[in-house]
């Protein structure tokens, strides 16, 4: 009430008669009070925002956990595929190595046979 009275006196000091100044002060005061948030309004809005943020973080956390799980499963699948591919490659290299060893051994035996045959047939000195 003292705010309304102080506003009335300020308007009256500006040259407006008392009845009109009281009416103007009442209108201004009511307009201000209708548009100004109270402490309870601010606290309710803060609580609402906290609830939204908390819910948003929970949703984000759950979404990130789901995506992380899917990514981890994908990585494990890819590593398993790579392990299989690496084993196939190693097996192929071992098979190729064995075939080359057999061929090389065959060539060595054949060449040694030809060498001994040539030395056997070569006339002595």
N, CA, C and O atoms as a Tinker XYZ file with bonds, in Angstrom:
   500  protein
     1  N      0.817000   -1.191000    0.000000    73     2
     2  CA     0.000000    0.000000    0.000000    64     1     3
     3  C      0.860000    1.253000    0.000000    63     2     4     5
     4  O      0.481000    2.254000   -0.608000    81     3
     5  N      1.987000    1.223000    0.656000    73     3     6
     6  CA     2.839000    2.412000    0.696000    64     5     7
     7  C      3.417000    2.702000   -0.686000    63     6     8     9
     8  O      3.679000    3.861000   -1.008000    81     7
     9  N      3.626000    1.655000   -1.524000    73     7    10
    10  CA     4.110000    1.880000   -2.887000    64     9    11
    11  C      3.065000    2.625000   -3.704000    63    10    12    13
    12  O      3.399000    3.519000   -4.483000    81    11
    13  N      1.799000    2.255000   -3.526000    73    11    14
    14  CA     0.716000    2.903000   -4.254000    64    13    15
    15  C      0.569000    4.360000   -3.789000    63    14    16    17
    16  O      0.321000    5.249000   -4.603000    81    15
    17  N      0.719000    4.595000   -2.503000    73    15    18
    18  CA     0.612000    5.944000   -1.950000    64    17    19
    19  C      1.769000    6.820000   -2.437000    63    18    20    21
    20  O      1.584000    7.991000   -2.769000    81    19
    21  N      2.978000    6.220000   -2.472000    73    19    22
    22  CA     4.141000    6.988000   -2.942000    64    21    23
    23  C      3.981000    7.335000   -4.415000    63    22    24    25
    24  O      4.345000    8.435000   -4.833000    81    23
    25  N      3.445000    6.416000   -5.204000    73    23    26
    26  CA     3.223000    6.684000   -6.620000    64    25    27
    27  C      2.153000    7.763000   -6.800000    63    26    28    29
    28  O      2.283000    8.633000   -7.662000    81    27
    29  N      1.096000    7.705000   -5.988000    73    27    30
    30  CA     0.027000    8.727000   -6.037000    64    29    31
    31  C      0.601000   10.101000   -5.722000    63    30    32    33
    32  O      0.291000   11.074000   -6.409000    81    31
    33  N      1.425000   10.187000   -4.702000    73    31    34
    34  CA     2.027000   11.471000   -4.314000    64    33    35
    35  C      2.966000   11.982000   -5.394000    63    34    36    37
    36  O      3.034000   13.189000   -5.627000    81    35
    37  N      3.698000   11.080000   -6.065000    73    35    38
    38  CA     4.606000   11.521000   -7.131000    64    37    39
    39  C      3.818000   12.071000   -8.313000    63    38    40    41
    40  O      4.206000   13.074000   -8.912000    81    39
    41  N      2.698000   11.405000   -8.650000    73    39    42
    42  CA     1.871000   11.892000   -9.761000    64    41    43
    43  C      1.216000   13.226000   -9.377000    63    42    44    45
    44  O      1.123000   14.143000  -10.194000    81    43
    45  N      0.773000   13.315000   -8.139000    73    43    46
    46  CA     0.152000   14.558000   -7.656000    64    45    47
    47  C      1.161000   15.698000   -7.672000    63    46    48    49
    48  O      0.808000   16.841000   -7.962000    81    47
    49  N      2.414000   15.389000   -7.359000    73    47    50
    50  CA     3.456000   16.416000   -7.372000    64    49    51
    51  C      3.723000   16.886000   -8.796000    63    50    52    53
    52  O      4.251000   17.979000   -9.001000    81    51
    53  N      3.362000   16.066000   -9.781000    73    51    54
    54  CA     3.547000   16.438000  -11.183000    64    53    55
    55  C      2.457000   17.354000  -11.705000    63    54    56    57
    56  O      2.496000   17.760000  -12.866000    81    55
    57  N      1.459000   17.693000  -10.846000    73    55    58
    58  CA     0.458000   18.662000  -11.256000    64    57    59
    59  C     -0.902000   18.066000  -11.548000    63    58    60    61
    60  O     -1.773000   18.771000  -12.057000    81    59
    61  N     -1.119000   16.810000  -11.249000    73    59    62
    62  CA    -2.417000   16.184000  -11.488000    64    61    63
    63  C     -3.144000   16.141000  -10.152000    63    62    64    65
    64  O     -2.533000   15.887000   -9.113000    81    63
    65  N     -4.479000   16.398000  -10.181000    73    63    66
    66  CA    -5.241000   16.455000   -8.927000    64    65    67
    67  C     -5.274000   15.084000   -8.250000    63    66    68    69
    68  O     -5.057000   14.059000   -8.896000    81    67
    69  N     -5.538000   15.077000   -6.984000    73    67    70
    70  CA    -5.413000   13.903000   -6.103000    64    69    71
    71  C     -6.281000   12.730000   -6.563000    63    70    72    73
    72  O     -5.782000   11.604000   -6.574000    81    71
    73  N     -7.509000   12.915000   -6.931000    73    71    74
    74  CA    -8.408000   11.826000   -7.327000    64    73    75
    75  C     -7.897000   11.135000   -8.593000    63    74    76    77
    76  O     -7.889000    9.908000   -8.688000    81    75
    77  N     -7.469000   11.955000   -9.566000    73    75    78
    78  CA    -6.933000   11.391000  -10.803000    64    77    79
    79  C     -5.595000   10.699000  -10.555000    63    78    80    81
    80  O     -5.325000    9.638000  -11.117000    81    79
    81  N     -4.763000   11.302000   -9.715000    73    79    82
    82  CA    -3.455000   10.706000   -9.391000    64    81    83
    83  C     -3.637000    9.365000   -8.703000    63    82    84    85
    84  O     -2.879000    8.429000   -8.957000    81    83
    85  N     -4.651000    9.262000   -7.819000    73    83    86
    86  CA    -4.925000    7.983000   -7.143000    64    85    87
    87  C     -5.361000    6.937000   -8.148000    63    86    88    89
    88  O     -4.922000    5.789000   -8.077000    81    87
    89  N     -6.220000    7.316000   -9.085000    73    87    90
    90  CA    -6.703000    6.376000  -10.102000    64    89    91
    91  C     -5.542000    5.923000  -11.010000    63    90    92    93
    92  O     -5.407000    4.735000  -11.301000    81    91
    93  N     -4.729000    6.856000  -11.442000    73    91    94
    94  CA    -3.574000    6.515000  -12.294000    64    93    95
    95  C     -2.616000    5.597000  -11.547000    63    94    96    97
    96  O     -2.141000    4.607000  -12.104000    81    95
    97  N     -2.335000    5.915000  -10.305000    73    95    98
    98  CA    -1.428000    5.097000   -9.494000    64    97    99
    99  C     -1.985000    3.699000   -9.308000    63    98   100   101
   100  O     -1.232000    2.725000   -9.346000    81    99
   101  N     -3.317000    3.578000   -9.102000    73    99   102
   102  CA    -3.941000    2.258000   -8.938000    64   101   103
   103  C     -3.812000    1.435000  -10.215000    63   102   104   105
   104  O     -3.503000    0.244000  -10.159000    81   103
   105  N     -4.047000    2.062000  -11.365000    73   103   106
   106  CA    -3.949000    1.355000  -12.652000    64   105   107
   107  C     -2.504000    0.905000  -12.895000    63   106   108   109
   108  O     -2.268000   -0.242000  -13.275000    81   107
   109  N     -1.552000    1.795000  -12.679000    73   107   110
   110  CA    -0.132000    1.444000  -12.876000    64   109   111
   111  C      0.280000    0.332000  -11.921000    63   110   112   113
   112  O      0.940000   -0.629000  -12.316000    81   111
   113  N     -0.113000    0.471000  -10.672000    73   111   114
   114  CA     0.259000   -0.531000   -9.663000    64   113   115
   115  C     -0.336000   -1.897000   -9.989000    63   114   116   117
   116  O      0.345000   -2.915000   -9.871000    81   115
   117  N     -1.641000   -1.924000  -10.410000    73   115   118
   118  CA    -2.277000   -3.197000  -10.770000    64   117   119
   119  C     -1.615000   -3.810000  -12.005000    63   118   120   121
   120  O     -1.416000   -5.023000  -12.063000    81   119
   121  N     -1.273000   -2.974000  -12.993000    73   119   122
   122  CA    -0.623000   -3.478000  -14.206000    64   121   123
   123  C      0.743000   -4.078000  -13.892000    63   122   124   125
   124  O      1.116000   -5.112000  -14.444000    81   123
   125  N      1.476000   -3.432000  -13.015000    73   123   126
   126  CA     2.790000   -3.947000  -12.633000    64   125   127
   127  C      2.643000   -5.269000  -11.897000    63   126   128   129
   128  O      3.382000   -6.214000  -12.172000    81   127
   129  N      1.701000   -5.348000  -10.966000    73   127   130
   130  CA     1.528000   -6.577000  -10.181000    64   129   131
   131  C      1.030000   -7.757000  -11.020000    63   130   132   133
   132  O      1.328000   -8.912000  -10.717000    81   131
   133  N      0.267000   -7.454000  -12.080000    73   131   134
   134  CA    -0.209000   -8.532000  -12.945000    64   133   135
   135  C      0.903000   -9.077000  -13.836000    63   134   136   137
   136  O      0.831000  -10.225000  -14.274000    81   135
   137  N      1.926000   -8.278000  -14.108000    73   135   138
   138  CA     2.989000   -8.685000  -15.022000    64   137   139
   139  C      4.303000   -9.042000  -14.331000    63   138   140   141
   140  O      5.265000   -9.439000  -14.989000    81   139
   141  N      4.344000   -8.903000  -13.026000    73   139   142
   142  CA     5.568000   -9.204000  -12.297000    64   141   143
   143  C      5.433000  -10.600000  -11.677000    63   142   144   145
   144  O      4.413000  -10.936000  -11.074000    81   143
   145  N      6.485000  -11.397000  -11.843000    73   143   146
   146  CA     6.465000  -12.745000  -11.271000    64   145   147
   147  C      6.800000  -12.688000   -9.791000    63   146   148   149
   148  O      7.650000  -11.910000   -9.357000    81   147
   149  N      6.120000  -13.522000   -9.033000    73   147   150
   150  CA     6.413000  -13.604000   -7.607000    64   149   151
   151  C      7.521000  -14.629000   -7.403000    63   150   152   153
   152  O      7.900000  -15.359000   -8.319000    81   151
   153  N      8.021000  -14.661000   -6.190000    73   151   154
   154  CA     9.072000  -15.624000   -5.864000    64   153   155
   155  C      8.555000  -17.051000   -6.054000    63   154   156   157
   156  O      9.294000  -17.922000   -6.512000    81   155
   157  N      7.305000  -17.290000   -5.708000    73   155   158
   158  CA     6.701000  -18.611000   -5.885000    64   157   159
   159  C      6.615000  -18.976000   -7.368000    63   158   160   161
   160  O      6.844000  -20.125000   -7.744000    81   159
   161  N      6.274000  -17.965000   -8.230000    73   159   162
   162  CA     6.228000  -18.211000   -9.679000    64   161   163
   163  C      7.603000  -18.610000  -10.202000    63   162   164   165
   164  O      7.728000  -19.557000  -10.979000    81   163
   165  N      8.619000  -17.892000   -9.779000    73   163   166
   166  CA     9.990000  -18.186000  -10.214000    64   165   167
   167  C     10.431000  -19.566000   -9.727000    63   166   168   169
   168  O     11.031000  -20.332000  -10.481000    81   167
   169  N     10.131000  -19.878000   -8.468000    73   167   170
   170  CA    10.506000  -21.194000   -7.936000    64   169   171
   171  C      9.793000  -22.323000   -8.671000    63   170   172   173
   172  O     10.388000  -23.367000   -8.940000    81   171
   173  N      8.515000  -22.113000   -8.997000    73   171   174
   174  CA     7.768000  -23.135000   -9.739000    64   173   175
   175  C      8.363000  -23.323000  -11.126000    63   174   176   177
   176  O      8.469000  -24.453000  -11.603000    81   175
   177  N      8.750000  -22.239000  -11.777000    73   175   178
   178  CA     9.347000  -22.333000  -13.115000    64   177   179
   179  C     10.714000  -23.008000  -13.056000    63   178   180   181
   180  O     11.057000  -23.810000  -13.925000    81   179
   181  N     11.490000  -22.678000  -12.029000    73   179   182
   182  CA    12.795000  -23.321000  -11.850000    64   181   183
   183  C     12.622000  -24.822000  -11.635000    63   182   184   185
   184  O     13.355000  -25.623000  -12.216000    81   183
   185  N     11.662000  -25.202000  -10.810000    73   183   186
   186  CA    11.398000  -26.627000  -10.570000    64   185   187
   187  C     10.969000  -27.321000  -11.858000    63   186   188   189
   188  O     11.395000  -28.443000  -12.132000    81   187
   189  N     10.128000  -26.661000  -12.645000    73   187   190
   190  CA     9.684000  -27.227000  -13.917000    64   189   191
   191  C     10.866000  -27.410000  -14.875000    63   190   192   193
   192  O     10.990000  -28.451000  -15.520000    81   191
   193  N     11.728000  -26.399000  -14.964000    73   191   194
   194  CA    12.901000  -26.494000  -15.830000    64   193   195
   195  C     13.860000  -27.584000  -15.372000    63   194   196   197
   196  O     14.416000  -28.321000  -16.186000    81   195
   197  N     14.047000  -27.678000  -14.060000    73   195   198
   198  CA    14.912000  -28.743000  -13.535000    64   197   199
   199  C     14.358000  -30.114000  -13.895000    63   198   200   201
   200  O     15.100000  -31.020000  -14.272000    81   199
   201  N     13.052000  -30.249000  -13.774000    73   199   202
   202  CA    12.407000  -31.521000  -14.106000    64   201   203
   203  C     12.606000  -31.843000  -15.590000    63   202   204   205
   204  O     12.915000  -32.980000  -15.948000    81   203
   205  N     12.427000  -30.834000  -16.448000    73   203   206
   206  CA    12.638000  -31.049000  -17.885000    64   205   207
   207  C     14.079000  -31.412000  -18.190000    63   206   208   209
   208  O     14.341000  -32.328000  -18.970000    81   207
   209  N     15.018000  -30.694000  -17.578000    73   207   210
   210  CA    16.441000  -30.957000  -17.823000    64   209   211
   211  C     16.807000  -32.346000  -17.331000    63   210   212   213
   212  O     17.503000  -33.088000  -18.024000    81   211
   213  N     16.345000  -32.702000  -16.143000    73   211   214
   214  CA    16.641000  -34.022000  -15.591000    64   213   215
   215  C     16.069000  -35.114000  -16.487000    63   214   216   217
   216  O     16.738000  -36.108000  -16.770000    81   215
   217  N     14.830000  -34.927000  -16.931000    73   215   218
   218  CA    14.218000  -35.892000  -17.839000    64   217   219
   219  C     14.962000  -35.958000  -19.161000    63   218   220   221
   220  O     15.154000  -37.036000  -19.722000    81   219
   221  N     15.378000  -34.803000  -19.653000    73   219   222
   222  CA    16.143000  -34.753000  -20.906000    64   221   223
   223  C     17.468000  -35.471000  -20.776000    63   222   224   225
   224  O     17.871000  -36.207000  -21.677000    81   223
   225  N     18.154000  -35.259000  -19.653000    73   223   226
   226  CA    19.432000  -35.940000  -19.440000    64   225   227
   227  C     19.235000  -37.442000  -19.309000    63   226   228   229
   228  O     20.040000  -38.225000  -19.814000    81   227
   229  N     18.168000  -37.844000  -18.634000    73   227   230
   230  CA    17.900000  -39.276000  -18.496000    64   229   231
   231  C     17.630000  -39.895000  -19.863000    63   230   232   233
   232  O     18.119000  -40.982000  -20.172000    81   231
   233  N     16.855000  -39.198000  -20.669000    73   231   234
   234  CA    16.564000  -39.679000  -22.018000    64   233   235
   235  C     17.838000  -39.722000  -22.862000    63   234   236   237
   236  O     18.083000  -40.687000  -23.586000    81   235
   237  N     18.638000  -38.669000  -22.759000    73   235   238
   238  CA    19.905000  -38.617000  -23.496000    64   237   239
   239  C     20.847000  -39.723000  -23.040000    63   238   240   241
   240  O     21.504000  -40.369000  -23.856000    81   239
   241  N     20.906000  -39.930000  -21.740000    73   239   242
   242  CA    21.768000  -40.975000  -21.186000    64   241   243
   243  C     21.334000  -42.356000  -21.695000    63   242   244   245
   244  O     22.173000  -43.174000  -22.072000    81   243
   245  N     20.030000  -42.605000  -21.701000    73   243   246
   246  CA    19.512000  -43.892000  -22.187000    64   245   247
   247  C     19.797000  -44.057000  -23.675000    63   246   248   249
   248  O     20.179000  -45.138000  -24.123000    81   247
   249  N     19.609000  -42.982000  -24.438000    73   247   250
   250  CA    19.873000  -43.042000  -25.877000    64   249   251
   251  C     21.349000  -43.297000  -26.141000    63   250   252   253
   252  O     21.699000  -44.099000  -27.008000    81   251
   253  N     22.212000  -42.620000  -25.399000    73   251   254
   254  CA    23.658000  -42.812000  -25.570000    64   253   255
   255  C     24.070000  -44.232000  -25.180000    63   254   256   257
   256  O     24.929000  -44.827000  -25.831000    81   255
   257  N     23.468000  -44.772000  -24.132000    73   255   258
   258  CA    23.773000  -46.146000  -23.724000    64   257   259
   259  C     23.350000  -47.129000  -24.813000    63   258   260   261
   260  O     24.073000  -48.080000  -25.108000    81   259
   261  N     22.176000  -46.900000  -25.413000    73   259   262
   262  CA    21.716000  -47.768000  -26.502000    64   261   263
   263  C     22.660000  -47.684000  -27.698000    63   262   264   265
   264  O     23.041000  -48.703000  -28.274000    81   263
   265  N     23.030000  -46.461000  -28.062000    73   263   266
   266  CA    23.929000  -46.286000  -29.208000    64   265   267
   267  C     25.306000  -46.878000  -28.918000    63   266   268   269
   268  O     25.923000  -47.480000  -29.797000    81   267
   269  N     25.781000  -46.709000  -27.702000    73   267   270
   270  CA    27.082000  -47.266000  -27.341000    64   269   271
   271  C     27.045000  -48.789000  -27.409000    63   270   272   273
   272  O     27.983000  -49.419000  -27.897000    81   271
   273  N     25.953000  -49.377000  -26.916000    73   271   274
   274  CA    25.812000  -50.832000  -26.976000    64   273   275
   275  C     25.786000  -51.326000  -28.412000    63   274   276   277
   276  O     26.422000  -52.329000  -28.737000    81   275
   277  N     25.049000  -50.623000  -29.282000    73   275   278
   278  CA    24.987000  -51.013000  -30.697000    64   277   279
   279  C     26.352000  -50.861000  -31.354000    63   278   280   281
   280  O     26.766000  -51.715000  -32.138000    81   279
   281  N     27.045000  -49.782000  -31.038000    73   279   282
   282  CA    28.377000  -49.560000  -31.600000    64   281   283
   283  C     29.353000  -50.631000  -31.128000    63   282   284   285
   284  O     30.151000  -51.140000  -31.915000    81   283
   285  N     29.289000  -50.968000  -29.854000    73   283   286
   286  CA    30.166000  -51.997000  -29.310000    64   285   287
   287  C     29.887000  -53.344000  -29.976000    63   286   288   289
   288  O     30.821000  -54.077000  -30.301000    81   287
   289  N     28.620000  -53.673000  -30.182000    73   287   290
   290  CA    28.268000  -54.928000  -30.854000    64   289   291
   291  C     28.774000  -54.924000  -32.294000    63   290   292   293
   292  O     29.263000  -55.939000  -32.790000    81   291
   293  N     28.652000  -53.776000  -32.962000    73   291   294
   294  CA    29.139000  -53.661000  -34.341000    64   293   295
   295  C     30.648000  -53.831000  -34.404000    63   294   296   297
   296  O     31.165000  -54.509000  -35.293000    81   295
   297  N     31.352000  -53.220000  -33.465000    73   295   298
   298  CA    32.817000  -53.346000  -33.435000    64   297   299
   299  C     33.223000  -54.792000  -33.178000    63   298   300   301
   300  O     34.136000  -55.308000  -33.822000    81   299
   301  N     32.545000  -55.444000  -32.238000    73   299   302
   302  CA    32.870000  -56.834000  -31.946000    64   301   303
   303  C     32.609000  -57.726000  -33.162000    63   302   304   305
   304  O     33.385000  -58.641000  -33.439000    81   303
   305  N     31.528000  -57.463000  -33.881000    73   303   306
   306  CA    31.221000  -58.233000  -35.091000    64   305   307
   307  C     32.297000  -58.017000  -36.144000    63   306   308   309
   308  O     32.744000  -58.964000  -36.790000    81   307
   309  N     32.708000  -56.766000  -36.312000    73   307   310
   310  CA    33.750000  -56.484000  -37.310000    64   309   311
   311  C     35.079000  -57.130000  -36.930000    63   310   312   313
   312  O     35.781000  -57.656000  -37.793000    81   311
   313  N     35.427000  -57.096000  -35.650000    73   311   314
   314  CA    36.663000  -57.745000  -35.226000    64   313   315
   315  C     36.585000  -59.248000  -35.442000    63   314   316   317
   316  O     37.566000  -59.873000  -35.844000    81   315
   317  N     35.416000  -59.831000  -35.175000    73   315   318
   318  CA    35.251000  -61.271000  -35.397000    64   317   319
   319  C     35.421000  -61.588000  -36.877000    63   318   320   321
   320  O     36.067000  -62.575000  -37.230000    81   319
   321  N     34.850000  -60.764000  -37.739000    73   319   322
   322  CA    35.003000  -60.973000  -39.183000    64   321   323
   323  C     36.460000  -60.826000  -39.596000    63   322   324   325
   324  O     36.957000  -61.603000  -40.411000    81   323
   325  N     37.141000  -59.840000  -39.040000    73   323   326
   326  CA    38.551000  -59.642000  -39.385000    64   325   327
   327  C     39.388000  -60.815000  -38.896000    63   326   328   329
   328  O     40.310000  -61.254000  -39.584000    81   327
   329  N     39.068000  -61.325000  -37.710000    73   327   330
   330  CA    39.806000  -62.490000  -37.205000    64   329   331
   331  C     39.623000  -63.678000  -38.127000    63   330   332   333
   332  O     40.573000  -64.415000  -38.390000    81   331
   333  N     38.399000  -63.872000  -38.625000    73   331   334
   334  CA    38.146000  -64.974000  -39.555000    64   333   335
   335  C     38.921000  -64.747000  -40.849000    63   334   336   337
   336  O     39.520000  -65.680000  -41.385000    81   335
   337  N     38.914000  -63.517000  -41.352000    73   335   338
   338  CA    39.634000  -63.206000  -42.584000    64   337   339
   339  C     41.137000  -63.409000  -42.392000    63   338   340   341
   340  O     41.812000  -63.927000  -43.282000    81   339
   341  N     41.654000  -63.008000  -41.249000    73   339   342
   342  CA    43.085000  -63.180000  -40.975000    64   341   343
   343  C     43.435000  -64.665000  -40.907000    63   342   344   345
   344  O     44.467000  -65.085000  -41.432000    81   343
   345  N     42.582000  -65.458000  -40.264000    73   343   346
   346  CA    42.832000  -66.909000  -40.199000    64   345   347
   347  C     42.803000  -67.530000  -41.583000    63   346   348   349
   348  O     43.629000  -68.388000  -41.893000    81   347
   349  N     41.869000  -67.113000  -42.416000    73   347   350
   350  CA    41.819000  -67.615000  -43.795000    64   349   351
   351  C     43.082000  -67.246000  -44.549000    63   350   352   353
   352  O     43.635000  -68.061000  -45.287000    81   351
   353  N     43.536000  -66.014000  -44.361000    73   351   354
   354  CA    44.759000  -65.569000  -45.028000    64   353   355
   355  C     45.961000  -66.367000  -44.545000    63   354   356   357
   356  O     46.793000  -66.779000  -45.353000    81   355
   357  N     46.064000  -66.589000  -43.251000    73   355   358
   358  CA    47.174000  -67.383000  -42.718000    64   357   359
   359  C     47.133000  -68.800000  -43.262000    63   358   360   361
   360  O     48.170000  -69.359000  -43.619000    81   359
   361  N     45.945000  -69.384000  -43.327000    73   359   362
   362  CA    45.799000  -70.737000  -43.852000    64   361   363
   363  C     46.219000  -70.777000  -45.309000    63   362   364   365
   364  O     46.910000  -71.703000  -45.734000    81   363
   365  N     45.814000  -69.792000  -46.068000    73   363   366
   366  CA    46.190000  -69.723000  -47.483000    64   365   367
   367  C     47.700000  -69.572000  -47.643000    63   366   368   369
   368  O     48.301000  -70.203000  -48.512000    81   367
   369  N     48.308000  -68.740000  -46.812000    73   367   370
   370  CA    49.774000  -68.564000  -46.870000    64   369   371
   371  C     50.476000  -69.872000  -46.525000    63   370   372   373
   372  O     51.458000  -70.232000  -47.174000    81   371
   373  N     49.984000  -70.596000  -45.503000    73   371   374
   374  CA    50.597000  -71.890000  -45.144000    64   373   375
   375  C     50.463000  -72.900000  -46.282000    63   374   376   377
   376  O     51.408000  -73.631000  -46.579000    81   375
   377  N     49.288000  -72.940000  -46.921000    73   375   378
   378  CA    49.097000  -73.858000  -48.040000    64   377   379
   379  C     50.031000  -73.514000  -49.192000    63   378   380   381
   380  O     50.638000  -74.401000  -49.791000    81   379
   381  N     50.146000  -72.232000  -49.499000    73   379   382
   382  CA    51.043000  -71.792000  -50.575000    64   381   383
   383  C     52.488000  -72.121000  -50.225000    63   382   384   385
   384  O     53.252000  -72.567000  -51.081000    81   383
   385  N     52.855000  -71.905000  -48.989000    73   383   386
   386  CA    54.212000  -72.209000  -48.528000    64   385   387
   387  C     54.497000  -73.703000  -48.673000    63   386   388   389
   388  O     55.574000  -74.080000  -49.134000    81   387
   389  N     53.550000  -74.556000  -48.287000    73   387   390
   390  CA    53.734000  -76.008000  -48.406000    64   389   391
   391  C     53.864000  -76.429000  -49.871000    63   390   392   393
   392  O     54.721000  -77.245000  -50.210000    81   391
   393  N     53.017000  -75.873000  -50.737000    73   391   394
   394  CA    53.107000  -76.212000  -52.160000    64   393   395
   395  C     54.443000  -75.795000  -52.755000    63   394   396   397
   396  O     55.058000  -76.539000  -53.519000    81   395
   397  N     54.891000  -74.571000  -52.386000    73   395   398
   398  CA    56.197000  -74.119000  -52.893000    64   397   399
   399  C     57.330000  -74.992000  -52.372000    63   398   400   401
   400  O     58.274000  -75.285000  -53.106000    81   399
   401  N     57.246000  -75.407000  -51.119000    73   399   402
   402  CA    58.272000  -76.270000  -50.536000    64   401   403
   403  C     58.317000  -77.618000  -51.254000    63   402   404   405
   404  O     59.395000  -78.140000  -51.537000    81   403
   405  N     57.145000  -78.176000  -51.545000    73   403   406
   406  CA    57.091000  -79.459000  -52.263000    64   405   407
   407  C     57.643000  -79.301000  -53.673000    63   406   408   409
   408  O     58.400000  -80.154000  -54.134000    81   407
   409  N     57.280000  -78.232000  -54.361000    73   407   410
   410  CA    57.786000  -78.008000  -55.717000    64   409   411
   411  C     59.291000  -77.797000  -55.712000    63   410   412   413
   412  O     60.009000  -78.355000  -56.541000    81   411
   413  N     59.759000  -76.990000  -54.773000    73   411   414
   414  CA    61.197000  -76.738000  -54.690000    64   413   415
   415  C     61.945000  -78.025000  -54.377000    63   414   416   417
   416  O     62.990000  -78.305000  -54.966000    81   415
   417  N     61.404000  -78.809000  -53.444000    73   415   418
   418  CA    62.028000  -80.102000  -53.127000    64   417   419
   419  C     62.061000  -81.016000  -54.353000    63   418   420   421
   420  O     63.056000  -81.696000  -54.604000    81   419
   421  N     60.976000  -81.025000  -55.104000    73   419   422
   422  CA    60.925000  -81.826000  -56.331000    64   421   423
   423  C     61.964000  -81.378000  -57.343000    63   422   424   425
   424  O     62.636000  -82.202000  -57.964000    81   423
   425  N     62.090000  -80.084000  -57.503000    73   423   426
   426  CA    63.103000  -79.565000  -58.424000    64   425   427
   427  C     64.514000  -79.919000  -57.957000    63   426   428   429
   428  O     65.367000  -80.286000  -58.765000    81   427
   429  N     64.752000  -79.809000  -56.663000    73   427   430
   430  CA    66.090000  -80.140000  -56.144000    64   429   431
   431  C     66.388000  -81.609000  -56.385000    63   430   432   433
   432  O     67.485000  -81.946000  -56.831000    81   431
   433  N     65.432000  -82.498000  -56.100000    73   431   434
   434  CA    65.627000  -83.933000  -56.322000    64   433   435
   435  C     65.875000  -84.212000  -57.798000    63   434   436   437
   436  O     66.763000  -84.990000  -58.146000    81   435
   437  N     65.083000  -83.573000  -58.675000    73   435   438
   438  CA    65.244000  -83.789000  -60.113000    64   437   439
   439  C     66.609000  -83.297000  -60.590000    63   438   440   441
   440  O     67.281000  -83.976000  -61.365000    81   439
   441  N     67.016000  -82.113000  -60.125000    73   439   442
   442  CA    68.314000  -81.573000  -60.550000    64   441   443
   443  C     69.477000  -82.409000  -60.005000    63   442   444   445
   444  O     70.468000  -82.633000  -60.702000    81   443
   445  N     69.349000  -82.867000  -58.760000    73   443   446
   446  CA    70.411000  -83.713000  -58.207000    64   445   447
   447  C     70.474000  -85.039000  -58.964000    63   446   448   449
   448  O     71.557000  -85.569000  -59.213000    81   447
   449  N     69.294000  -85.573000  -59.331000    73   447   450
   450  CA    69.271000  -86.804000  -60.130000    64   449   451
   451  C     69.949000  -86.598000  -61.466000    63   450   452   453
   452  O     70.718000  -87.451000  -61.911000    81   451
   453  N     69.672000  -85.467000  -62.119000    73   451   454
   454  CA    70.325000  -85.164000  -63.395000    64   453   455
   455  C     71.825000  -84.966000  -63.209000    63   454   456   457
   456  O     72.620000  -85.401000  -64.042000    81   455
   457  N     72.212000  -84.313000  -62.121000    73   455   458
   458  CA    73.639000  -84.088000  -61.860000    64   457   459
   459  C     74.365000  -85.409000  -61.652000    63   458   460   461
   460  O     75.430000  -85.631000  -62.228000    81   459
   461  N     73.791000  -86.292000  -60.826000    73   459   462
   462  CA    74.448000  -87.580000  -60.585000    64   461   463
   463  C     74.456000  -88.451000  -61.844000    63   462   464   465
   464  O     75.406000  -89.194000  -62.091000    81   463
   465  N     73.395000  -88.349000  -62.627000    73   463   466
   466  CA    73.368000  -89.106000  -63.887000    64   465   467
   467  C     74.428000  -88.571000  -64.837000    63   466   468   469
   468  O     75.119000  -89.342000  -65.502000    81   467
   469  N     74.554000  -87.256000  -64.900000    73   467   470
   470  CA    75.555000  -86.663000  -65.783000    64   469   471
   471  C     76.960000  -87.023000  -65.305000    63   470   472   473
   472  O     77.834000  -87.309000  -66.124000    81   471
   473  N     77.189000  -87.013000  -63.991000    73   471   474
   474  CA    78.517000  -87.354000  -63.464000    64   473   475
   475  C     78.805000  -88.850000  -63.693000    63   474   476   477
   476  O     79.942000  -89.246000  -63.949000    81   475
   477  N     77.769000  -89.650000  -63.598000    73   475   478
   478  CA    77.947000  -91.096000  -63.810000    64   477   479
   479  C     78.261000  -91.402000  -65.285000    63   478   480   481
   480  O     79.054000  -92.292000  -65.591000    81   479
   481  N     77.633000  -90.659000  -66.169000    73   479   482
   482  CA    77.841000  -90.898000  -67.596000    64   481   483
   483  C     79.037000  -90.134000  -68.155000    63   482   484   485
   484  O     79.477000  -90.421000  -69.269000    81   483
   485  N     79.551000  -89.209000  -67.442000    73   483   486
   486  CA    80.679000  -88.410000  -67.885000    64   485   487
   487  C     81.904000  -89.300000  -67.945000    63   486   488   489
   488  O     82.159000  -90.061000  -67.012000    81   487
   489  N     82.669000  -89.217000  -69.029000    73   487   490
   490  CA    83.846000  -90.102000  -69.096000    64   489   491
   491  C     84.878000  -89.723000  -68.040000    63   490   492   493
   492  O     85.102000  -88.540000  -67.784000    81   491
   493  N     85.494000  -90.708000  -67.437000    73   491   494
   494  CA    86.506000  -90.400000  -66.416000    64   493   495
   495  C     87.753000  -89.796000  -67.061000    63   494   496   497
   496  O     87.950000  -89.994000  -68.260000    81   495
   497  N     88.553000  -89.115000  -66.378000    73   495   498
   498  CA    89.745000  -88.479000  -66.892000    64   497   499
   499  C     90.929000  -89.357000  -66.828000    63   498   500
   500  O     92.020000  -88.953000  -67.231000    81   499
